[in-house]
Amino acid sequence: MAKRYVMGNRSDGLSDVLIEDEIVASVEKRSQELWVNTETPADLSIPGDPVGDQKMIHEPPDGGAVFRVVVFPPKGGFNLTAEQMIQYHQSIHSVHIPSLEYLRAAKTVTMHKTDTLNYFVVTEGEVWSMSEGRDVLLKAGDVMIQKGCMHGWRNDSDKRCVLMAILIDANAA
């Protein structure tokens, strides 16, 4: 099991590992927030863990960023209808929720847009990074930089895919 370590300054001013815990993202849980900052530049004086047990919020706070791990189940493990996907977007407070008509006609019901600059790194398995144009099969070690446009994901393999994601608040294009 992978771990999350957070290093910072102790109250005596010396650097140390302040938080150590397990990364528990799984096919069942699907994602885990690893860190959230509410502003840029980040305020490093705020103590504690800003994510704790909080549920996923799709986009970072205004002026902030979020670091998360996402697990895509093997082929057939993610079968939501367009209606269910809209409900999911509502539950994670997505800013842009695609229309039912759009999702029904899209390559995948996972298509969505965020007002963020995203850095994605596949650490395990493979996943299709979908766009309204060309799609790319990302494999372990591959990186996708996504700039606030419609995108989605599809895992066609028989194994899970693990994706590390950093979402940074951005001005919409």
Number of C-alpha atoms within 10 A of each C-alpha: 6 9 9 13 14 14 12 16 14 12 8 6 8 8 11 11 11 14 12 11 10 10 17 17 18 17 17 11 11 14 21 21 22 20 16 20 21 16 15 12 9 13 10 9 8 9 12 10 13 14 16 10 9 9 12 16 14 17 20 23 15 16 15 19 23 23 20 19 22 20 21 25 22 19 15 11 14 13 10 13 15 21 14 13 20 20 13 14 18 14 13 13 14 18 14 14 18 20 12 16 10 13 20 14 10 15 18 18 23 22 22 24 19 24 21 23 18 21 16 21 20 22 17 17 20 25 26 16 18 19 18 12 8 7 14 12 14 21 18 15 13 14 16 14 12 17 19 19 17 17 20 19 20 23 22 18 15 13 15 20 25 25 26 19 21 21 24 25 22 18 10 11 8
